[in-house]
Amino acid sequence: MPPKCIACAISATKKRNLSGNFTVVYFRPTVDYPDDWTGHPENAEWFCTEHLPLTEGLTNLSALEAIDRIRTQLTQDKA
């Protein structure tokens, strides 16, 4: 599955994503995984280059808390 920005839902396959660059950000983990576990951890989220700066100072929060703050900020910026 290609990366998809959690803030704007632009994926690596959409034409609107001109840069094609995504960064995975790790927030505070809320689940302990066994050493042999594989998969996408609950605290890791993808961000496009436009929305990556919104994660600054939020990595101490859980992913759910951080995403809630980011979406609130984006809503306020549109108003």
C-alpha positions in Angstrom: 0.0 0.0 0.0 1.5 3.4 -0.9 2.0 6.1 1.7 -1.0 8.4 2.4 -0.8 11.6 4.3 -3.0 11.3 7.4 -3.6 15.1 7.4 -4.9 15.5 3.8 -5.4 12.0 2.5 -3.1 12.6 -0.5 -1.5 9.3 -1.5 1.7 8.6 -3.4 -0.4 7.5 -6.3 -2.5 10.7 -6.6 -1.6 13.2 -9.3 -2.0 16.1 -6.9 1.1 15.0 -5.0 3.8 16.7 -7.0 6.7 15.9 -4.8 6.1 12.3 -4.1 7.8 12.7 -0.8 6.3 11.3 2.4 7.8 10.9 5.8 6.7 8.5 8.5 6.5 10.1 11.9 6.6 8.0 15.1 4.4 9.3 17.9 4.3 8.0 21.5 3.6 4.2 21.4 0.6 3.0 23.2 1.0 -0.7 22.4 3.9 -3.1 23.3 4.7 -5.4 20.4 6.5 -8.7 20.7 10.0 -8.8 19.2 8.9 -11.0 16.3 5.9 -8.7 15.4 5.8 -7.3 11.9 3.4 -4.7 10.4 2.5 -1.1 10.6 2.7 0.1 14.3 -0.2 2.1 15.6 2.0 5.1 16.5 3.5 5.5 13.0 1.7 7.8 10.5 2.7 9.1 7.0 2.8 12.8 6.2 3.3 14.6 2.9 6.0 17.4 2.8 3.3 20.1 3.1 1.9 18.7 6.4 5.1 17.3 7.9 5.9 20.6 9.8 2.5 20.2 11.7 4.0 17.2 13.6 6.7 19.3 15.2 6.4 19.2 19.0 3.7 16.5 18.9 5.7 13.3 18.9 5.3 13.0 22.7 1.6 12.5 22.1 -0.1 9.3 21.0 -0.9 9.2 17.3 -4.6 9.7 17.9 -4.0 12.8 20.1 -1.5 14.3 17.6 -3.8 13.7 14.6 -6.7 15.3 16.5 -4.6 18.4 17.1 -3.4 18.5 13.5 -6.9 18.2 12.1 -8.1 20.9 14.5 -5.3 23.2 13.4 -6.1 22.5 9.7 -9.8 23.3 10.3 -8.8 26.6 12.1 -6.5 27.6 9.3 -9.3 27.2 6.8 -11.6 29.4 8.8 
